[in-house]
Amino acid sequence: MFMDSAIKLAESVKDEIPVGAVIVKDENIIAAASNRKETENDVTSHAEILVIREAEKKLKNWRLKDCDMYVTLEPCPMCAWAIINAGIRCVYFGSYDVNYGALGSKIDLRKIANSKLKVYGGISEKKCDSILINYFKNMRNKS
Amino acid sequence: MFMDSAIKLAESVKDEIPVGAVIVKDENIIAAASNRKETENDVTSHAEILVIREAEKKLKNWRLKDCDMYVTLEPCPMCAWAIINAGIRCVYFGSYDVNYGALGSKIDLRKIANSKLKVYGGISEKKCDSILINYFKNMRNKS
């Protein structure tokens, strides 16, 4: 299952918020990335932005037609807008983000864009939640 | 005036939506970029994202402390969220974007982020508007 690949990417993250994402086209993973904001010292290096840029390079097109994204956490407004503008067909996400989730939880940017993007949240939710919970628990113990 | 530099960048854009942006720290421009979405075939290559990434490299930090952005068009949700998360101090923008502007016109993402970002819109507004209007006029004539 494609969410398992995104989960493995999230689990591979060290010392920053563990999020993983893959883009799937024709039943194949064409791009994969994890959050690298701290590693790359770049506020835009969320997993979703990185995986979109990788898929664009592969397809030589910013229009990611017939592509779906699997991501372990609900996208923030930055990532949600990039996903919508890239014309991604469907997003499957794991954990809901009640604070900053921009595909339904806090706001739904699809309404502003009048977008047809399909969204399914709560995929492998318990597993995705546990990855984030463990990360923040470890952070608190360290500090 | 720093907006003039952003305007010159917007005017230099060929064959895509003309937007220019600079980041200023201690009264100096530390990064400058124009929209390169079509040129780079990357949906994330808006002027604001590119100029943030350049400033991060220069400062070796994703926290753009005491930095201000001058941009010819009100940022979209993707760019507004990146600006907020980078901790930029103040955004000065030219044209208002009633369709997708995410710093007050369509929505205000500062409310979701509980952000202290200061925003001043309508700087050199007529000039910034005319650059966009001319671009879309030429596009219509071509098609």
Interface residues (C-beta under 8 A of the other chain):
Chain A: K37 E38 N41 D42 V43 T44 I49 I52 R53 E56 K60 N61 W62 C76 P77 M78 C79 A80 W81 A82 N85 A86 Y100 A102 K106 I107 L109 I112 A113
Chain B: K37 E38 N41 D42 V43 T44 I49 I52 R53 E56 K60 N61 W62 C76 P77 M78 C79 A80 W81 A82 N85 A86 Y100 A102 K106 I107 L109 I112 A113
